[in-house]
Amino acid sequence: MAHSFTADAYTISLKLESKLPDGDEVLDLAEEVGDYTGVLAW
């Protein structure tokens, strides 16, 4: 997370990293949760 200040604005930038799970991990999630959408956040 980075904060920047200018005379006109205060800006917060957030950098995110995406990772694709293993095929087996996706299958396990789909079976466990049942309504797995492909998005997990924590």
Sequence and secondary structure as in RCSB ss.txt:
>XXXX:A:sequence
MAHSFTADAYTISLKLESKLPDGDEVLDLAEEVGDYTGVLAW
>XXXX:A:secstr
 EEEE SS EEEE         HHHHHHHHHHHSS  S    
